[in-house]
Amino acid sequence: MFQEKSVVFAAVENDQSILIKQSLDTKHEEVLAVPPLDEKDHIMYITSNPANDKEIVIVTMNGDIFMTKNNGESWTKLASEGEI
């Protein structure tokens, strides 16, 4: 997912989902904390608020939806298995 000055993408490392925020200018990478996910669940979709790039929403393969307003320091669960 592209932001104004960075790109945010998900990866799987040691069977754990991770979020990486990479600066488009310097290519510096920052690993963002993700909420606890089931072992077989991974991030499927990422979006962010164009007016505030610290607000990120992720959707998992199991249909869980999480939102952070502080670049992953804390997460709020908005839906479990697609149910709000």
Secondary structure by P-SEA (a helix, b strand, c coil): cccccccccccccccbbbbbbbbccccbbbbbbbccccccccccbbbbccccccbbbbbcccbbbbbbcccccccccccccccc
